Amino acid sequence: MNRELFQQACDLVLDCEISQQGVGTLQEKTIHAVLKHYYAPDKAAHEQKVEGFVADILQGNEIIEIQTRNFNVLRRKLDAFLPKHPVRIVYPVCHKKWLRWINTENGEVSAPRKSPKTGNAHAVFPELYKIKMYLEDPNLSICVILIDVEEYRLLNGWSNDKKRGSRRNDGIPTDLYDEILLKTQEDYRKLIPKDIKEPFSTADYKKAAGVSARNAGIELNILHHIGAVCRVGKKGNAYLYQRM
């Protein structure tokens, strides 16, 4: 993790592009652009043709794909890349977020208001489920990067204050909080809550990790698939798990 380099990437994108074209007007959204410059300051490494596809970054033999959502669209690329290249998928998660609203009638932007939610690495699991069949490939690694963000939303929703149902316009990174690498079973085990008592059920995991019941089930499905946990029995209809 290099906060100085991250800030340099933010400054470069904001100063050279956003200031000229306006927030949210870029074809490539700001978070994606900043992360490309963070992981590859040399622009010559960006948007390289590899195995019939365009990789976000190619440095030496390593490919870096920055994906903010919809991991399922990466499957064809992974089929082509993984036999010949180490691939790192970078997934940004908002650690702390400040909301700013854009008035679509006069263009005014509100003062930032902090969201009460705090993001963490558990957010990546629903996306990992979409590429579950690739997670054990030794050439694949996942990097969850936790960043603080100012999110700009248009006041164009259906509620009286126009906030519900509004459209997200762009997100502007402001700081780097952490980077979590997921490659080995031990990397994944580090995400299991330390204070959870074994054996544990999905309900136990939900409470300890602070995630929804659905996401707790997805996380344990992935953790079991890659061998970070094993099933050791049942309590009623619920599986019981423990660390491997």
TORDRENTI-209117 format. One record per residue (C-alpha): residue number from 1; x negated, y negated, z. Coordinates in Angstrom, 2 decimals, padded with zeros to 5 digits. Layout:
resi = NUM | px = X | py = Y | pz = Z
...
This chain:
resi = 1 | px = 000.00 | py = 000.00 | pz = 000.00
resi = 2 | px = -001.39 | py = -003.38 | pz = -001.03
resi = 3 | px = 000.80 | py = -006.32 | pz = -000.02
resi = 4 | px = -001.56 | py = -008.87 | pz = -001.56
resi = 5 | px = -001.43 | py = -007.15 | pz = -004.95
resi = 6 | px = 002.35 | py = -006.84 | pz = -004.64
resi = 7 | px = 002.69 | py = -010.57 | pz = -003.99
resi = 8 | px = 000.48 | py = -011.31 | pz = -006.97
resi = 9 | px = 002.78 | py = -009.19 | pz = -009.14
resi = 10 | px = 005.82 | py = -011.07 | pz = -007.80
resi = 11 | px = 004.21 | py = -014.43 | pz = -008.48
resi = 12 | px = 003.18 | py = -013.43 | pz = -011.99
resi = 13 | px = 006.65 | py = -012.29 | pz = -013.02
resi = 14 | px = 008.49 | py = -015.14 | pz = -011.35
resi = 15 | px = 006.16 | py = -017.89 | pz = -012.49
resi = 16 | px = 005.64 | py = -016.72 | pz = -016.05
resi = 17 | px = 009.08 | py = -015.36 | pz = -016.89
resi = 18 | px = 011.89 | py = -016.14 | pz = -014.46
resi = 19 | px = 011.03 | py = -019.83 | pz = -014.19
resi = 20 | px = 011.31 | py = -020.16 | pz = -017.96
resi = 21 | px = 014.45 | py = -018.12 | pz = -018.58
resi = 22 | px = 016.44 | py = -018.17 | pz = -015.34
resi = 23 | px = 017.36 | py = -015.51 | pz = -012.82
resi = 24 | px = 019.00 | py = -012.46 | pz = -014.33
resi = 25 | px = 018.45 | py = -013.43 | pz = -017.97
resi = 26 | px = 015.57 | py = -011.08 | pz = -018.66
resi = 27 | px = 016.25 | py = -007.94 | pz = -020.65
resi = 28 | px = 014.00 | py = -006.15 | pz = -018.13
resi = 29 | px = 015.24 | py = -006.73 | pz = -014.59
resi = 30 | px = 012.87 | py = -008.40 | pz = -012.18
resi = 31 | px = 012.25 | py = -005.53 | pz = -009.73
resi = 32 | px = 011.26 | py = -003.24 | pz = -012.59
resi = 33 | px = 008.98 | py = -005.90 | pz = -014.08
resi = 34 | px = 007.28 | py = -006.66 | pz = -010.75
resi = 35 | px = 006.62 | py = -002.99 | pz = -010.02
resi = 36 | px = 005.10 | py = -002.46 | pz = -013.45
resi = 37 | px = 002.62 | py = -005.25 | pz = -012.76
resi = 38 | px = 001.99 | py = -003.96 | pz = -009.22
resi = 39 | px = 001.14 | py = -000.42 | pz = -010.29
resi = 40 | px = -000.64 | py = -001.50 | pz = -013.47
resi = 41 | px = -001.96 | py = -005.09 | pz = -013.43
resi = 42 | px = -003.44 | py = -004.46 | pz = -016.88
resi = 43 | px = -000.57 | py = -004.99 | pz = -019.35
resi = 44 | px = -002.33 | py = -002.75 | pz = -021.86
resi = 45 | px = -001.13 | py = 000.21 | pz = -019.77
resi = 46 | px = 002.54 | py = -000.79 | pz = -020.09
resi = 47 | px = 005.07 | py = 000.76 | pz = -022.47
resi = 48 | px = 002.83 | py = 003.43 | pz = -023.97
resi = 49 | px = 004.00 | py = 006.09 | pz = -026.41
resi = 50 | px = 003.47 | py = 009.56 | pz = -024.96
resi = 51 | px = 004.75 | py = 012.90 | pz = -026.25
resi = 52 | px = 007.45 | py = 011.26 | pz = -028.37
resi = 53 | px = 008.69 | py = 008.96 | pz = -025.59
resi = 54 | px = 007.74 | py = 005.55 | pz = -024.18
resi = 55 | px = 006.26 | py = 005.72 | pz = -020.69
resi = 56 | px = 006.52 | py = 002.71 | pz = -018.38
resi = 57 | px = 002.84 | py = 003.05 | pz = -017.51
resi = 58 | px = 000.03 | py = 005.25 | pz = -018.80
resi = 59 | px = -003.24 | py = 005.02 | pz = -016.86
resi = 60 | px = -005.79 | py = 007.56 | pz = -018.00
resi = 61 | px = -003.76 | py = 010.75 | pz = -018.16
resi = 62 | px = -001.28 | py = 009.75 | pz = -015.44
resi = 63 | px = 002.22 | py = 008.54 | pz = -016.27
resi = 64 | px = 004.23 | py = 006.29 | pz = -013.96
resi = 65 | px = 007.97 | py = 005.94 | pz = -014.47
resi = 66 | px = 009.80 | py = 003.24 | pz = -012.49
resi = 67 | px = 013.41 | py = 004.29 | pz = -012.03
resi = 68 | px = 015.90 | py = 002.27 | pz = -009.99
resi = 69 | px = 018.74 | py = 004.81 | pz = -010.45
resi = 70 | px = 020.05 | py = 007.59 | pz = -012.68
resi = 71 | px = 017.19 | py = 010.07 | pz = -012.37
resi = 72 | px = 019.15 | py = 012.39 | pz = -014.63
resi = 73 | px = 018.07 | py = 010.31 | pz = -017.65
resi = 74 | px = 014.46 | py = 011.30 | pz = -016.92
resi = 75 | px = 014.96 | py = 015.00 | pz = -017.58
resi = 76 | px = 013.97 | py = 014.95 | pz = -021.25
resi = 77 | px = 010.90 | py = 012.86 | pz = -020.46
resi = 78 | px = 009.90 | py = 015.22 | pz = -017.66
resi = 79 | px = 010.25 | py = 018.20 | pz = -020.00
resi = 80 | px = 007.82 | py = 016.51 | pz = -022.38
resi = 81 | px = 005.42 | py = 014.93 | pz = -019.85
resi = 82 | px = 004.94 | py = 017.44 | pz = -017.05
resi = 83 | px = 003.20 | py = 020.24 | pz = -019.00
resi = 84 | px = 000.36 | py = 017.86 | pz = -019.93
resi = 85 | px = 000.40 | py = 014.90 | pz = -017.52
resi = 86 | px = 000.67 | py = 014.10 | pz = -013.81
resi = 87 | px = 003.86 | py = 012.06 | pz = -013.44
resi = 88 | px = 004.75 | py = 009.72 | pz = -010.62
resi = 89 | px = 008.33 | py = 008.48 | pz = -010.35
resi = 90 | px = 008.56 | py = 005.20 | pz = -008.44
resi = 91 | px = 011.90 | py = 004.57 | pz = -006.75
resi = 92 | px = 012.45 | py = 001.12 | pz = -005.19
resi = 93 | px = 014.67 | py = 000.86 | pz = -002.12
resi = 94 | px = 015.80 | py = -002.42 | pz = -000.55
resi = 95 | px = 014.44 | py = -002.44 | pz = 002.99
resi = 96 | px = 015.85 | py = -005.83 | pz = 003.93
resi = 97 | px = 018.19 | py = -007.76 | pz = 001.66
resi = 98 | px = 019.36 | py = -011.34 | pz = 001.47
resi = 99 | px = 022.43 | py = -012.07 | pz = -000.64
resi = 100 | px = 022.79 | py = -015.18 | pz = -002.78
resi = 101 | px = 025.95 | py = -015.95 | pz = -004.75
resi = 102 | px = 026.02 | py = -017.59 | pz = -008.18
resi = 103 | px = 029.09 | py = -019.71 | pz = -008.92
resi = 104 | px = 029.97 | py = -018.80 | pz = -012.50
resi = 105 | px = 031.80 | py = -022.09 | pz = -013.06
resi = 106 | px = 029.10 | py = -024.59 | pz = -012.08
resi = 107 | px = 025.96 | py = -022.44 | pz = -011.74
resi = 108 | px = 025.40 | py = -023.33 | pz = -008.07
resi = 109 | px = 023.52 | py = -020.75 | pz = -006.00
resi = 110 | px = 024.37 | py = -020.24 | pz = -002.33
resi = 111 | px = 021.87 | py = -020.20 | pz = 000.53
resi = 112 | px = 020.59 | py = -016.67 | pz = 001.32
resi = 113 | px = 022.52 | py = -014.60 | pz = 003.86
resi = 114 | px = 020.88 | py = -011.52 | pz = 005.36
resi = 115 | px = 022.61 | py = -008.18 | pz = 004.91
resi = 116 | px = 023.04 | py = -006.16 | pz = 008.14
resi = 117 | px = 021.94 | py = -002.96 | pz = 006.38
resi = 118 | px = 018.34 | py = -001.72 | pz = 006.39
resi = 119 | px = 017.19 | py = 000.68 | pz = 003.69
resi = 120 | px = 014.87 | py = 003.64 | pz = 004.17
resi = 121 | px = 013.39 | py = 006.57 | pz = 002.27
resi = 122 | px = 016.48 | py = 008.75 | pz = 002.81
resi = 123 | px = 018.13 | py = 006.78 | pz = -000.01
resi = 124 | px = 016.11 | py = 008.69 | pz = -002.61
resi = 125 | px = 017.69 | py = 012.11 | pz = -001.98
resi = 126 | px = 020.88 | py = 011.70 | pz = -004.06
resi = 127 | px = 018.61 | py = 010.82 | pz = -007.00
resi = 128 | px = 016.25 | py = 013.72 | pz = -006.32
resi = 129 | px = 019.19 | py = 016.10 | pz = -006.52
resi = 130 | px = 019.55 | py = 015.14 | pz = -010.20
resi = 131 | px = 016.01 | py = 016.40 | pz = -010.94
resi = 132 | px = 015.96 | py = 019.16 | pz = -008.33
resi = 133 | px = 014.67 | py = 021.73 | pz = -010.85
resi = 134 | px = 011.45 | py = 019.71 | pz = -011.36
resi = 135 | px = 010.52 | py = 018.93 | pz = -007.75
resi = 136 | px = 008.23 | py = 021.93 | pz = -007.29
resi = 137 | px = 006.19 | py = 021.14 | pz = -010.38
resi = 138 | px = 002.62 | py = 020.40 | pz = -009.20
resi = 139 | px = 002.34 | py = 017.57 | pz = -011.73
resi = 140 | px = 005.29 | py = 015.64 | pz = -010.26
resi = 141 | px = 005.22 | py = 013.22 | pz = -007.34
resi = 142 | px = 007.77 | py = 010.73 | pz = -006.05
resi = 143 | px = 006.89 | py = 007.35 | pz = -004.58
resi = 144 | px = 009.59 | py = 005.58 | pz = -002.57
resi = 145 | px = 008.65 | py = 001.91 | pz = -002.31
resi = 146 | px = 010.49 | py = -000.09 | pz = 000.35
resi = 147 | px = 010.77 | py = -003.76 | pz = -000.56
resi = 148 | px = 012.53 | py = -006.83 | pz = 000.75
resi = 149 | px = 014.79 | py = -008.39 | pz = -001.87
resi = 150 | px = 016.88 | py = -011.45 | pz = -002.56
resi = 151 | px = 019.89 | py = -010.15 | pz = -004.47
resi = 152 | px = 021.82 | py = -012.49 | pz = -006.73
resi = 153 | px = 025.48 | py = -011.68 | pz = -007.37
resi = 154 | px = 028.02 | py = -013.43 | pz = -009.56
resi = 155 | px = 031.16 | py = -014.81 | pz = -007.93
resi = 156 | px = 033.36 | py = -013.00 | pz = -010.41
resi = 157 | px = 035.13 | py = -010.36 | pz = -008.29
resi = 158 | px = 038.82 | py = -009.66 | pz = -007.90
resi = 159 | px = 039.26 | py = -010.77 | pz = -004.26
resi = 160 | px = 040.27 | py = -014.29 | pz = -003.20
resi = 161 | px = 036.65 | py = -015.20 | pz = -002.40
resi = 162 | px = 035.55 | py = -013.46 | pz = -005.65
resi = 163 | px = 033.02 | py = -011.30 | pz = -003.78
resi = 164 | px = 034.73 | py = -007.91 | pz = -003.83
resi = 165 | px = 034.21 | py = -006.26 | pz = -007.16
resi = 166 | px = 031.53 | py = -008.79 | pz = -008.08
resi = 167 | px = 028.69 | py = -007.97 | pz = -010.48
resi = 168 | px = 025.09 | py = -007.77 | pz = -009.38
resi = 169 | px = 023.04 | py = -010.15 | pz = -011.48
resi = 170 | px = 019.46 | py = -009.49 | pz = -010.41
resi = 171 | px = 017.19 | py = -008.73 | pz = -007.48
resi = 172 | px = 014.07 | py = -010.73 | pz = -006.69
resi = 173 | px = 011.41 | py = -008.89 | pz = -004.64
resi = 174 | px = 009.98 | py = -010.96 | pz = -001.78
resi = 175 | px = 007.80 | py = -008.57 | pz = 000.23
resi = 176 | px = 006.45 | py = -005.02 | pz = 000.37
resi = 177 | px = 007.34 | py = -003.04 | pz = 003.49
resi = 178 | px = 006.09 | py = 000.51 | pz = 002.88
resi = 179 | px = 005.33 | py = 003.20 | pz = 000.32
resi = 180 | px = 006.18 | py = 006.86 | pz = 000.94
resi = 181 | px = 004.67 | py = 009.55 | pz = -001.26
resi = 182 | px = 006.64 | py = 012.78 | pz = -001.71
resi = 183 | px = 004.67 | py = 015.58 | pz = -003.29
resi = 184 | px = 003.98 | py = 018.36 | pz = -000.79
resi = 185 | px = 006.26 | py = 020.20 | pz = 001.61
resi = 186 | px = 004.58 | py = 018.33 | pz = 004.46
resi = 187 | px = 005.42 | py = 014.99 | pz = 002.81
resi = 188 | px = 009.09 | py = 015.95 | pz = 002.77
resi = 189 | px = 008.99 | py = 017.31 | pz = 006.33
resi = 190 | px = 007.87 | py = 013.88 | pz = 007.57
resi = 191 | px = 011.32 | py = 012.54 | pz = 006.63
resi = 192 | px = 013.07 | py = 014.95 | pz = 009.00
resi = 193 | px = 013.99 | py = 013.04 | pz = 012.19
resi = 194 | px = 011.33 | py = 013.81 | pz = 014.80
resi = 195 | px = 013.77 | py = 014.04 | pz = 017.69
resi = 196 | px = 016.19 | py = 016.50 | pz = 016.08
resi = 197 | px = 016.49 | py = 019.74 | pz = 018.06
resi = 198 | px = 016.07 | py = 023.04 | pz = 016.24
resi = 199 | px = 017.94 | py = 024.83 | pz = 014.91
resi = 200 | px = 020.13 | py = 022.06 | pz = 013.55
resi = 201 | px = 023.26 | py = 021.88 | pz = 011.41
resi = 202 | px = 024.20 | py = 019.42 | pz = 008.70
resi = 203 | px = 026.24 | py = 017.53 | pz = 011.30
resi = 204 | px = 023.20 | py = 017.34 | pz = 013.59
resi = 205 | px = 021.06 | py = 016.08 | pz = 010.73
resi = 206 | px = 023.68 | py = 013.50 | pz = 009.76
resi = 207 | px = 023.63 | py = 012.03 | pz = 013.25
resi = 208 | px = 019.85 | py = 012.10 | pz = 013.68
resi = 209 | px = 019.05 | py = 010.64 | pz = 010.25
resi = 210 | px = 021.86 | py = 008.09 | pz = 010.27
resi = 211 | px = 023.18 | py = 009.12 | pz = 006.86
resi = 212 | px = 026.60 | py = 010.10 | pz = 005.56
resi = 213 | px = 027.83 | py = 013.69 | pz = 005.78
resi = 214 | px = 027.56 | py = 013.99 | pz = 002.00
resi = 215 | px = 023.97 | py = 012.72 | pz = 001.94
resi = 216 | px = 022.98 | py = 014.93 | pz = 004.88
resi = 217 | px = 024.13 | py = 017.94 | pz = 002.87
resi = 218 | px = 022.19 | py = 016.76 | pz = -000.18
resi = 219 | px = 019.03 | py = 016.14 | pz = 001.85
resi = 220 | px = 019.09 | py = 019.58 | pz = 003.44
resi = 221 | px = 019.78 | py = 021.15 | pz = 000.06
resi = 222 | px = 016.63 | py = 019.49 | pz = -001.32
resi = 223 | px = 014.54 | py = 020.19 | pz = 001.78
resi = 224 | px = 015.55 | py = 023.85 | pz = 001.63
resi = 225 | px = 014.87 | py = 024.04 | pz = -002.09
resi = 226 | px = 011.30 | py = 022.78 | pz = -001.79
resi = 227 | px = 010.58 | py = 024.87 | pz = 001.32
resi = 228 | px = 010.38 | py = 022.13 | pz = 003.95
resi = 229 | px = 013.13 | py = 023.81 | pz = 005.99
resi = 230 | px = 014.59 | py = 027.30 | pz = 006.13
resi = 231 | px = 017.99 | py = 028.66 | pz = 007.06
resi = 232 | px = 017.94 | py = 030.65 | pz = 010.27
resi = 233 | px = 021.58 | py = 031.58 | pz = 010.70
resi = 234 | px = 025.03 | py = 030.10 | pz = 010.96
resi = 235 | px = 027.22 | py = 028.42 | pz = 013.53
resi = 236 | px = 030.73 | py = 029.09 | pz = 012.33
resi = 237 | px = 030.66 | py = 028.27 | pz = 008.63
resi = 238 | px = 027.72 | py = 025.87 | pz = 008.95
resi = 239 | px = 024.14 | py = 026.85 | pz = 008.14
resi = 240 | px = 021.49 | py = 026.28 | pz = 010.79
resi = 241 | px = 018.05 | py = 024.99 | pz = 009.77
resi = 242 | px = 014.58 | py = 024.67 | pz = 011.17
resi = 243 | px = 011.31 | py = 023.27 | pz = 009.86
resi = 244 | px = 009.10 | py = 025.69 | pz = 007.95
